[in-house]
Amino acid sequence: MQCPKCSQYIPDDARFCPACGIDVKEYNKTELKELKCKSCGGNMQIDFEHHVLVCPYCGATEVLVKNGHMLLKKQPETKEKQQTIQQAKPDRHPLKVALRLIAFVIVFIVVVSFIIGFAATHKNKHVQYEWPSSGLSTMLPKPASDYGEVYYDYNDAFSMDVYKSSVDEYRAYVDDCIASGFTIDAKNEDTSYEAYNEEGYSLRVYFYSYDDEMYINLQAPIKMSTINWSYIDAFALLPAPESDQGKIDWEYSDSALVHVGNTTKEAYDTYVQACKEAGFDRDMVKGNDYYYAYHRDCDQYLSLNYEGFDTMRVDVSTYETE
């Protein structure tokens, strides 16, 4: 057996411990109580006869005093005690702690991203708008629904979303816009309407049935002037159009965007054919009012669109292709 005081192994019938000299039988009769060890959390034993606390797991000892505990030097631990302590202590391995922290951060980011995304994509459709009394909105009829949001209303542009709208209200609104003169070069689909009026104002109305929402956009006519085609470096491979009236939206050495005016639909079709003959015929995509293609000898990409009201859009960019 082990000595109850110093834990040295002694014969089972020994009365006294040869190491510390205590009376083994009398020592075992000592009144004991249990408290928690400050080092490992194990149950400590209090020996009132010797006024000490002893932890049977980690070997820590404390002296009992009237005003509290006085911590003494920790005693060496046996192999069996170390195993008991390891089982009793929580797993504090640095790698596992780091992995748990990383997992918590990832979950936190996902939750916050979801909340932000939800708020960004779900509009407050209970907000009411006030129909403007100035700007381009004065050229349009007011929608039937009182719910929506006006994004901007300037002298050259107007944009808004109309909430809580129905397909019948959308069709009625389109009819009101037609009655207001937006009939030139009209494109009337089931859920979209695009047209100009006689002054060149461009109207777009879209209905989104999945959201019961209508979008309205009105743009003032593009202000154009005389442009010199040969001065646009990005258009070096393009033939010059018939009209020299237009607006350079932006221009760089390898890309440019220009709106060309005084271009009828027939003139647009003629220009498409001229671009094709100039080498823009690789990976070609062609429609009634659009033409997209790469140049056969380089990675320059051409985008042509007939936008209506005698206006053509010419866009050239350079993309690397495999």
C-alpha positions in Angstrom: 0.0 0.0 0.0 1.0 3.7 -0.1 1.6 6.0 2.8 -1.4 8.3 3.1 0.9 11.2 3.8 4.0 10.9 1.5 2.6 8.3 -1.0 5.7 6.1 -0.6 5.0 2.3 -1.0 5.1 0.5 2.4 4.2 -3.1 3.5 0.5 -3.7 3.9 0.9 -4.5 7.7 3.2 -1.6 8.5 2.2 0.5 11.4 4.7 3.3 10.7 6.0 4.8 7.4 9.8 4.3 7.1 10.0 7.5 5.0 8.0 10.1 6.9 7.5 8.3 10.2 3.8 8.8 10.6 1.5 6.3 12.4 -0.4 5.0 9.4 -3.5 3.7 11.3 -3.9 6.9 13.4 -3.4 9.1 10.3 -6.2 7.4 8.5 -8.5 8.3 11.3 -7.9 12.0 10.8 -11.1 14.0 10.0 -11.1 15.0 6.2 -13.2 17.2 4.0 -13.1 17.8 0.2 -12.5 21.2 -1.6 -11.7 22.0 -5.3 -8.0 22.3 -6.2 -7.1 25.7 -7.7 -4.6 24.1 -10.1 -6.5 21.2 -11.7 -10.0 21.4 -10.3 -9.8 18.1 -8.5 -11.3 17.4 -5.1 -8.7 18.3 -2.4 -8.5 16.7 1.0 -8.3 18.9 4.2 -6.4 17.5 7.1 -7.5 19.4 10.2 -4.8 17.8 12.4 -2.0 19.1 10.2 -3.8 22.1 8.8 -3.1 21.4 5.2 -4.9 20.8 1.9 -3.7 18.0 -0.3 -4.8 17.4 -4.0 -4.6 13.6 -4.7 -4.5 14.4 -8.5 -1.8 17.0 -9.1 -0.1 17.0 -5.7 -0.6 20.7 -4.9 -0.8 21.5 -1.2 -2.1 24.5 0.7 -1.9 25.6 4.4 -5.1 26.4 6.2 -4.9 29.8 8.0 -7.6 31.8 9.7 -7.9 34.4 7.0 -7.8 32.1 4.0 -5.5 29.8 2.1 -1.7 30.1 1.7 -0.4 28.4 -1.5 2.6 26.1 -1.0 5.1 24.7 -3.5 3.6 22.1 -5.8 4.9 18.6 -5.1 6.3 16.3 -7.8 3.6 14.3 -9.7 3.7 10.5 -10.2 2.9 9.0 -13.6 -0.5 7.9 -12.4 -1.4 11.3 -11.1 -0.4 12.9 -14.4 -2.7 10.6 -16.3 -5.6 11.4 -13.9 -4.9 15.2 -14.4 -4.8 14.9 -18.2 -8.2 13.1 -18.2 -9.7 15.7 -15.9 -8.5 18.8 -17.7 -10.3 20.1 -20.8 -8.6 19.8 -24.2 -6.6 23.0 -24.7 -4.4 22.0 -27.6 -3.4 25.2 -29.5 -4.2 23.7 -32.9 -7.7 22.6 -31.9 -8.3 26.0 -30.2 -7.2 27.7 -33.4 -9.5 25.5 -35.6 -12.4 26.2 -33.3 -11.8 30.0 -33.5 -11.5 29.8 -37.3 -14.8 27.9 -37.6 -16.5 30.4 -35.4 -15.2 33.3 -37.5 -16.3 31.6 -40.7 -19.8 31.0 -39.3 -20.0 34.6 -38.2 -19.0 35.9 -41.6 -21.5 33.7 -43.4 -24.3 34.9 -41.0 -23.4 38.6 -41.4 -23.1 38.2 -45.2 -26.5 36.6 -45.3 -28.1 39.4 -43.3 -26.5 42.1 -45.4 -27.4 40.3 -48.7 -31.0 39.8 -47.5 -31.4 43.5 -46.6 -29.8 44.6 -49.9 -32.1 42.4 -52.1 -35.3 42.8 -50.2 -36.6 46.3 -50.7 -39.0 48.0 -48.4 -42.0 47.8 -50.7 -44.3 49.5 -48.2 -42.7 52.9 -48.7 -44.8 55.5 -50.6 -43.3 57.9 -53.1 -44.2 61.5 -53.9 -44.6 62.0 -57.7 -42.2 64.8 -58.6 -43.5 68.1 -59.9 -40.3 69.0 -61.9 -37.7 67.3 -64.1 -38.4 64.7 -66.8 -41.2 63.1 -64.7 -43.5 65.9 -65.9 -43.4 64.3 -69.3 -44.8 61.0 -68.0 -48.1 59.8 -66.6 -48.1 58.9 -62.9 -48.3 55.1 -62.2 -51.4 53.7 -60.5 -49.5 52.4 -57.5 -48.5 54.8 -54.7 -45.7 52.6 -53.6 -42.2 52.8 -55.0 -39.0 54.7 -55.0 -37.8 57.5 -57.3 -34.0 57.1 -57.8 -33.4 60.3 -59.7 -35.4 63.0 -61.5 -33.2 65.5 -63.4 -33.7 67.6 -66.5 -32.0 64.9 -68.6 -32.9 61.6 -66.8 -35.6 60.0 -64.7 -35.6 56.6 -63.0 -37.9 54.8 -60.5 -39.3 51.5 -59.3 -43.0 51.1 -58.8 -43.9 48.5 -56.1 -47.1 46.5 -55.6 -47.9 46.8 -59.3 -49.8 44.3 -61.5 -49.5 43.3 -65.1 -52.8 45.0 -65.9 -51.5 48.2 -64.3 -48.4 47.9 -66.4 -50.3 47.5 -69.6 -52.5 50.5 -68.7 -49.4 52.5 -68.0 -47.9 51.7 -71.3 -51.2 52.8 -73.0 -50.9 56.1 -71.1 -47.3 56.5 -72.4 -48.4 55.8 -75.9 -51.1 58.4 -75.6 -48.4 60.8 -74.3 -46.6 60.5 -77.7 -44.0 57.7 -77.0 -44.6 55.8 -80.2 -41.5 56.2 -82.5 -39.4 53.1 -83.1 -41.5 51.3 -80.5 -40.6 47.8 -79.2 -43.7 46.4 -77.5 -43.2 43.0 -75.7 -45.3 41.2 -73.1 -43.4 42.8 -70.2 -41.3 45.6 -71.8 -41.9 48.7 -73.8 -39.3 50.9 -75.4 -40.0 54.0 -77.6 -39.1 57.6 -78.4 -41.2 60.6 -78.7 -40.9 63.2 -81.5 -38.3 65.2 -79.6 -36.0 62.1 -79.2 -36.7 61.4 -75.5 -36.1 57.7 -74.9 -38.6 55.7 -72.7 -38.1 52.3 -71.2 -40.8 50.5 -69.1 -40.3 47.0 -67.7 -42.6 44.8 -65.6 -41.2 42.0 -63.3 -44.0 39.6 -62.6 -42.1 37.6 -60.0 -41.7 40.8 -57.9 -44.9 42.7 -58.9 -42.6 45.6 -59.8 -42.5 48.0 -62.7 -39.3 50.0 -63.7 -39.6 53.3 -65.5 -36.6 55.1 -67.2 -36.7 58.2 -69.3 -33.6 59.8 -71.0 -33.2 63.1 -72.8 -31.9 63.1 -76.4 -28.2 62.7 -76.8 -26.5 66.0 -77.6 -24.3 65.4 -80.7 -21.8 67.3 -82.6 -19.3 66.8 -85.5 -16.8 64.0 -84.8 -13.6 63.1 -86.8 -13.6 59.3 -87.1 -9.9 59.2 -88.0 -8.9 60.8 -84.7 -10.3 57.8 -82.7 -7.3 55.4 -82.4 -9.5 52.4 -81.4 -11.5 52.8 -84.6 -8.5 52.4 -86.9 -9.8 49.1 -88.3 -13.4 50.3 -88.7 -14.9 52.0 -91.8 -16.2 55.5 -91.2 -20.0 55.7 -91.1 -22.0 58.0 -93.5 -22.9 60.5 -90.7 -20.3 62.6 -88.9 -22.7 63.6 -86.2 -22.3 61.9 -82.9 -21.1 61.8 -79.3 -17.9 60.2 -78.0 -19.0 58.7 -74.7 -15.4 57.5 -73.9 -12.2 56.8 -75.7 -8.9 55.0 -75.0 -6.1 53.7 -77.2 -7.7 50.2 -77.5 -11.4 50.8 -76.9 -14.0 53.5 -77.5 -17.8 54.0 -77.3 -19.5 56.4 -79.7 -23.2 57.2 -80.5 -23.7 58.1 -84.2 -26.7 60.2 -85.1 -28.5 60.8 -88.4 -28.3 57.1 -89.1 -31.4 55.4 -90.3 -32.1 51.7 -90.0 -31.1 51.2 -93.6 -27.8 53.2 -93.1 -27.2 51.0 -90.0 -27.6 47.8 -92.1 -25.2 49.1 -94.7 -22.6 49.9 -92.0 -22.9 46.4 -90.5 -22.0 45.0 -93.9 -19.1 47.4 -94.3 -17.7 46.3 -90.9 -18.1 42.7 -91.9 -16.1 43.2 -95.1 -13.5 45.1 -93.1 -12.7 41.9 -91.2 -15.1 41.9 -88.3 -16.6 38.5 -89.0 -15.1 36.1 -86.5 -17.5 34.5 -84.0 -20.2 36.7 -85.5 -23.6 37.1 -83.8 -26.2 39.0 -85.8 -29.8 40.2 -85.1 -32.2 42.7 -86.5 -30.7 45.6 -84.5 -27.4 44.2 -83.2 -24.1 42.9 -84.6 -21.3 41.4 -82.5 -18.0 40.0 -83.9 -14.2 39.8 -83.5 -11.8 41.0 -86.1 -10.4 38.0 -88.0 -6.8 39.1 -87.5 -6.7 40.4 -83.9 -8.6 40.3 -80.6 -10.6 43.5 -81.2 -14.3 43.1 -80.5 -17.0 45.1 -82.2 -20.5 45.7 -80.9 -23.0 47.5 -83.1 -26.6 48.4 -82.0 -29.3 50.3 -83.7 -31.0 52.1 -80.8 -33.8 53.8 -82.7 -34.5 57.5 -83.5 -31.8 57.4 -86.2 -29.1 56.6 -83.6 -26.4 53.9 -83.9 -24.1 52.7 -81.0 -20.6 51.7 -81.9 -18.5 50.0 -79.2 -15.0 48.6 -79.7 -12.9 46.8 -77.1 -9.9 44.5 -77.0 -10.2 41.1 -75.4 -7.6 38.3 -75.3 -9.0 35.1 -76.8 -7.6 31.6 -76.7 
